[in-house]
Amino acid sequence: MDIDLIFKIAGIGMVTAVLHTVLSKAGKEEYAYLTTLVGIIIVLGVVINLVSKLFDNIKVLFRLY
């Protein structure tokens, strides 16, 4: 697992948190929650992709033996 992936997820989380805070302070609560939801969906997409690769590697490992 690359350290870059951890930084990417942390960066998305920080950007999402800042945008949520700015939009909340500006009175745009709907957009703030929408921004948070989009950030969560992006991170979940990255994690699901990693889990898929993990299962593929496990399948290949057991297919060899």
Sequence and secondary structure as in RCSB ss.txt:
>XXXX:A:sequence
MDIDLIFKIAGIGMVTAVLHTVLSKAGKEEYAYLTTLVGIIIVLGVVINLVSKLFDNIKVLFRLY
>XXXX:A:secstr
  HHHHHHHHHHHHHHHHHHHHHHHTT HHHHHHHHHHHHHHHHHHHHHHHHHHHHHHHHHHHH 
